[in-house]
Amino acid sequence: MEKLKFRLLRIENVPEDIWTEFHALRDAKPIYDDPFFDPEYARLVAGVRPDTRLGLAFDGEQLVGVWPLHRRPGAWARPIGGPFSDWHGPILSADTDLAACDFLRGLGLLGMSSFGWLPQDTESQTRLTMSGANMSDVSAGWDSFLENQNERWPKHFKKMRRLARNMERDFSEVEFSFDDPSDDTFSRLIHLKREQFRRTGRHDVLASEWAHQLVDRLRHQKSDNFRLRLVSLHLDGKHAASELVLQSGKIFHGWITAYEAEVNQYSPGNFVVQFMLEAMAGTDGAKIYDAGPGLDHYKRHYSNFQLPVGSGVVRSKPFAIRPDRLLGQAWRTGEQNLNTRISEVMKSSRRRLDQVCISEIKPMSRLVGIGKSFQKAAAALELADSDASS
């Protein structure tokens, strides 16, 4: 094996033959089937974010690694399209044992903040927190899938049968759409999601201009192998719940979801997932739905296997000497060693700050978001300290 060579290119400088090789690398290994690893996703993001770069690794003349990412200040990397990329990491050839930390070092980067890391090598993920992404495989058919899930979660599916009868009783029209073309449905979904961000105090990642542009471009991407799909449920013609799903050739990836609070008693979000899985089982297309990590009830009840996914920091070197990186390490140490209430506040605050740093690319917007994050953190820490003292 020759000494590996690395390049970090602006997207406008990437030759078309590299994109062709990127497609080939991605298609060669099933672990990259998720739409977030599709080269078209990287190209769409590059069209709205000027900090997009494509990292390349060559063994002689052979391309053995491709890594779309955002190069942020301080030689730090962020996931491509973050905070929307639920899976990320390098796309590697079967002919290389290149570790991600070495890839980052070859590109001249100190590390990457990650929240949807695809495990590929032990060295790069030793410091990551691992969890399980919830997957639903309906390739055996809907009846078989439903029978198996009902055996695991009989109370849930008994409840769903009761709620289905209630919906049929209370509404004259229950309409599910597997591919809703309505602008009104789309706008309502985005509105509800942004309302949820405001209500819960989370950073509104849909507020930035580039996020608007990305979602709009995805809506108009109609490739058979990569596209955005809007699934929805309407009751008597009124929006009840909907979900934006990114679709590749083999995977449906749940992306943005919302439901109407006024019909919450019917569990419309659960029915959107259930109806979607039934529709998937009855078509010739993708048979696997990826709901991502977490213990939400619908994820637990409709998942029949999990894939490991990591979150944390992947470093090109064991220690980074930049003051801001040392501060981040000190904060994470506090999360691990302080009492439970303060630790949870610190984790929540860091996640919000991460969302700001990854989604806001304009300096002023970023400063405003960081300021609000610290205000919320200070208020929450004060409350936690007060509760601990009482």
C-alpha positions in Angstrom: 0.0 0.0 0.0 1.3 3.4 -1.0 1.3 6.3 1.4 -2.2 7.8 1.5 -2.7 11.2 0.1 -5.5 13.6 1.2 -7.3 16.6 -0.3 -10.0 18.9 1.0 -11.8 20.6 -1.8 -14.4 23.2 -2.2 -17.4 21.7 -3.9 -17.0 23.9 -7.0 -13.5 22.4 -7.5 -14.6 18.8 -7.4 -14.2 17.1 -10.8 -17.2 15.3 -12.2 -15.3 12.0 -12.3 -14.9 12.2 -8.5 -18.6 12.4 -8.0 -18.9 9.3 -10.2 -16.4 7.5 -8.0 -18.2 8.7 -4.9 -21.4 7.1 -6.2 -19.5 3.8 -6.8 -17.9 3.8 -3.3 -21.3 4.5 -1.7 -23.1 1.8 -3.7 -20.5 -0.9 -3.0 -21.3 -1.2 0.7 -24.8 -1.7 2.2 -23.9 0.3 5.3 -24.1 3.5 3.2 -27.6 2.8 1.9 -29.1 5.6 4.1 -30.0 8.8 2.0 -27.7 11.0 4.1 -24.7 9.2 2.5 -26.0 9.9 -1.0 -23.7 12.2 -3.1 -26.8 14.1 -4.2 -27.5 15.1 -0.7 -24.0 16.5 -0.3 -24.4 18.4 -3.6 -27.7 19.9 -2.5 -26.3 21.0 0.8 -23.3 22.5 -1.0 -25.6 24.6 -3.0 -26.9 26.4 0.1 -23.9 26.3 2.5 -20.5 27.8 1.4 -18.6 26.0 4.1 -19.2 22.6 2.5 -16.1 20.7 1.6 -15.4 17.2 0.2 -12.5 15.3 1.8 -10.8 12.8 -0.4 -8.3 10.0 0.4 -6.2 8.3 -2.3 -4.1 5.2 -2.1 -1.8 5.9 -5.1 -4.3 6.8 -7.9 -7.2 4.9 -6.3 -9.9 6.9 -4.4 -10.4 5.0 -1.2 -12.3 7.5 0.9 -14.8 10.4 0.5 -16.1 12.6 3.3 -18.5 15.5 2.7 -18.5 17.8 5.7 -18.5 21.4 6.8 -15.2 23.1 7.6 -15.9 25.4 10.6 -13.7 27.9 12.3 -10.7 26.5 14.2 -10.1 23.6 11.7 -13.1 21.9 13.2 -15.6 19.7 11.2 -19.3 19.5 11.4 -21.6 16.8 9.8 -22.7 17.6 6.2 -26.1 19.3 6.4 -26.1 19.3 10.2 -28.2 19.5 12.2 -30.4 17.5 9.8 -27.9 14.7 9.0 -28.9 11.8 11.3 -26.1 9.7 9.9 -22.6 10.8 9.0 -19.0 9.8 8.7 -16.6 8.9 5.9 -17.5 6.7 2.9 -14.7 4.2 2.6 -13.6 1.6 0.1 -13.5 -2.1 1.1 -9.8 -1.9 0.1 -8.7 0.4 2.9 -8.5 0.2 6.7 -8.3 4.0 7.0 -9.6 5.2 10.4 -11.7 8.3 10.6 -9.4 10.0 13.0 -6.5 9.5 10.5 -8.7 10.8 7.7 -9.4 14.0 9.7 -5.7 14.4 10.4 -4.9 14.0 6.8 -7.4 16.7 5.9 -5.8 19.1 8.4 -8.8 19.0 10.8 -8.7 18.7 14.6 -11.9 16.8 14.9 -15.6 16.6 14.4 -18.7 17.1 16.7 -20.9 14.1 15.9 -24.5 13.1 16.8 -25.2 10.4 14.2 -21.8 8.7 13.8 -21.7 5.5 11.7 -19.3 3.1 13.5 -16.6 1.8 11.2 -13.4 1.6 13.3 -12.7 1.2 17.0 -10.0 3.9 17.3 -12.3 6.8 16.1 -15.2 6.0 18.3 -13.6 5.1 21.7 -14.8 8.4 23.2 -18.3 8.3 21.7 -21.6 7.5 23.4 -23.2 4.6 21.6 -27.0 4.0 21.3 -29.3 2.2 18.9 -31.1 3.6 15.8 -34.5 2.1 15.5 -35.2 0.3 12.2 -38.3 -1.3 10.8 -37.9 -4.0 8.2 -41.2 -4.8 6.4 -39.7 -7.0 3.6 -41.5 -10.1 5.0 -44.8 -8.4 4.3 -47.2 -6.3 6.4 -49.1 -9.2 8.0 -45.9 -10.9 9.2 -44.5 -7.6 10.5 -47.7 -6.7 12.3 -48.0 -10.2 13.8 -44.4 -10.0 15.2 -44.8 -6.5 16.6 -48.1 -7.4 18.2 -46.5 -10.3 20.0 -43.9 -8.0 21.4 -46.2 -5.0 22.2 -49.8 -6.4 22.6 -51.1 -3.5 24.7 -49.9 -0.9 22.2 -51.5 -2.6 19.2 -54.7 -3.3 21.1 -54.8 0.4 21.8 -54.2 1.2 18.1 -57.1 -1.0 17.1 -59.4 0.8 19.6 -58.2 4.2 18.4 -58.8 3.2 14.7 -62.4 2.4 15.6 -62.7 5.7 17.4 -61.4 7.6 14.4 -63.9 5.8 12.1 -66.7 6.6 14.5 -65.8 10.3 15.0 -64.8 11.2 11.4 -66.5 10.6 8.1 -63.2 10.7 6.2 -59.8 9.3 7.4 -57.3 10.0 4.6 -53.7 8.8 4.5 -51.4 10.0 1.8 -48.2 8.1 1.0 -46.9 11.0 -1.1 -48.8 14.2 -0.3 -48.1 16.9 -3.0 -50.0 19.6 -1.0 -48.1 22.9 -0.3 -50.6 23.4 2.6 -49.7 20.2 4.3 -46.0 21.0 3.9 -46.4 24.5 5.3 -48.5 23.2 8.2 -45.8 20.7 9.1 -43.0 23.2 9.1 -45.2 25.7 11.1 -46.0 23.0 13.8 -42.4 21.9 14.0 -41.1 25.5 14.6 -43.9 26.0 17.2 -42.6 22.9 18.9 -39.0 24.4 19.0 -40.4 27.6 20.5 -42.5 25.8 23.1 -39.8 23.5 24.3 -37.0 26.1 24.3 -34.9 24.3 21.7 -33.0 26.2 19.0 -35.1 26.6 15.9 -32.9 24.9 13.3 -35.5 25.6 10.6 -35.2 29.4 10.9 -32.0 29.9 8.9 -32.1 30.9 5.3 -30.0 27.9 4.2 -32.3 25.5 5.9 -35.3 27.0 4.0 -33.4 26.7 0.8 -32.3 23.1 1.5 -35.8 21.8 2.3 -37.1 23.6 -0.8 -34.5 22.0 -3.1 -35.1 18.6 -1.5 -38.9 19.0 -2.3 -38.0 19.4 -6.0 -35.5 16.6 -6.1 -37.5 13.7 -7.8 -34.8 11.1 -8.5 -35.9 7.5 -8.2 -32.9 6.8 -5.9 -33.0 10.0 -3.7 -36.0 12.2 -2.9 -38.1 13.8 -0.2 -41.5 12.3 0.5 -44.3 13.9 2.5 -46.6 11.4 4.2 -49.7 12.7 6.0 -53.0 11.9 7.8 -56.1 14.1 7.4 -59.3 13.7 9.4 -62.4 15.2 7.7 -60.1 17.2 5.4 -58.1 18.7 8.2 -54.4 18.1 8.9 -53.8 15.7 11.8 -50.2 14.6 11.4 -47.4 14.4 8.8 -43.8 13.5 8.3 -41.1 14.4 5.9 -39.2 11.3 4.9 -35.9 11.2 3.0 -35.9 8.2 0.7 -33.0 6.4 -1.0 -33.3 3.3 -3.1 -33.6 1.0 0.0 -34.2 3.2 3.0 -37.0 5.5 4.2 -35.5 7.8 6.8 -37.9 9.6 9.1 -36.8 13.3 9.2 -39.3 16.0 10.4 -42.6 15.1 12.1 -45.5 17.0 13.6 -49.1 16.5 14.7 -52.0 18.6 15.8 -52.5 18.8 19.5 -56.3 19.0 19.2 -56.5 15.4 17.9 -53.7 14.0 20.1 -56.2 11.5 21.7 -56.2 9.6 18.4 -52.4 9.2 18.3 -52.2 10.6 14.7 -48.4 10.4 14.7 -48.5 6.7 15.4 -51.0 6.2 12.6 -48.8 8.0 10.1 -46.0 5.6 10.9 -48.2 2.6 10.9 -50.0 3.5 7.6 -46.6 4.3 6.0 -45.1 1.0 7.0 -48.1 -0.8 5.6 -47.8 1.1 2.3 -44.1 0.4 2.1 -44.7 -3.4 2.5 -47.2 -3.3 -0.4 -44.8 -1.5 -2.9 -41.8 -2.6 -4.8 -39.6 0.2 -3.3 -37.7 0.6 0.0 -38.6 -1.9 2.7 -36.7 -0.4 5.7 -37.8 2.6 7.7 -35.1 4.3 9.9 -36.7 6.2 12.8 -33.3 7.1 14.4 -32.3 6.7 18.0 -34.4 7.5 21.1 -37.1 5.8 23.1 -40.2 7.5 21.7 -43.1 5.1 21.9 -43.7 4.8 18.2 -40.0 4.0 17.6 -40.0 1.3 20.2 -43.3 -0.3 19.0 -42.6 -0.3 15.3 -38.9 -1.2 15.4 -37.8 -4.8 14.8 -34.0 -4.2 14.9 -31.4 -1.6 15.8 -28.2 -0.3 14.3 -25.4 1.2 16.5 -25.0 5.0 16.2 -22.6 7.3 18.1 -22.5 10.8 19.5 -19.7 12.9 20.9 -16.4 14.1 19.5 -14.1 12.3 17.0 -10.6 13.8 17.3 -7.7 13.6 14.9 -5.4 13.7 17.9 -5.9 12.6 21.5 -5.8 16.1 22.8 -6.6 19.4 21.2 -4.7 22.4 22.7 -7.1 25.1 21.5 -8.7 26.9 24.5 -12.3 26.4 23.1 -11.7 22.7 22.7 -10.4 22.4 26.3 -13.4 24.3 27.5 -15.6 21.7 25.7 -13.7 18.9 27.3 -14.1 20.4 30.8 -17.8 20.9 30.2 -18.2 17.2 29.3 -16.2 16.2 32.4 -18.6 18.2 34.5 -21.5 16.3 32.8 -20.0 13.0 33.9 -19.0 14.0 37.5 -21.5 16.5 38.9 -24.8 15.5 40.5 -27.6 14.1 38.3 -29.8 17.3 38.1 -26.9 19.6 37.2 -25.4 17.0 34.8 -28.7 16.8 32.9 -28.9 20.6 32.7 -25.4 20.7 31.3 -26.1 18.0 28.8 -29.2 19.8 27.6 -27.4 23.1 27.4 -24.5 21.6 25.4 -26.9 20.0 22.9 -28.6 23.3 22.4 -25.3 25.0 21.9 -24.3 22.3 19.5 -27.4 23.0 17.5 -26.6 26.7 17.3 -23.0 26.1 16.2 -23.9 23.6 13.5 -27.0 25.4 12.1 -26.1 29.1 12.2 -23.4 30.0 9.7 -23.8 33.8 9.8 -21.7 35.3 12.6 -24.4 37.5 14.1 -27.0 34.8 14.1 -24.5 32.5 15.8 -23.7 35.0 18.5 -27.4 35.6 19.2 -28.0 31.9 19.4 -25.0 31.3 21.7 -26.1 34.2 23.9 -29.6 32.7 24.3 -28.1 29.3 25.0 -25.9 30.6 27.9 -28.9 32.5 29.3 -31.0 29.4 29.3 -28.1 27.4 30.8 -27.6 29.9 33.6 -31.3 30.0 34.4 -31.6 26.2 34.4 -28.4 25.7 36.5 -29.7 28.3 39.0 -33.0 26.4 39.3 -31.2 23.0 39.7 -29.0 24.5 42.4 -32.0 26.0 44.2 -33.8 22.6 44.1 -30.8 20.8 45.4 -30.4 23.2 48.3 -34.1 23.1 49.4 
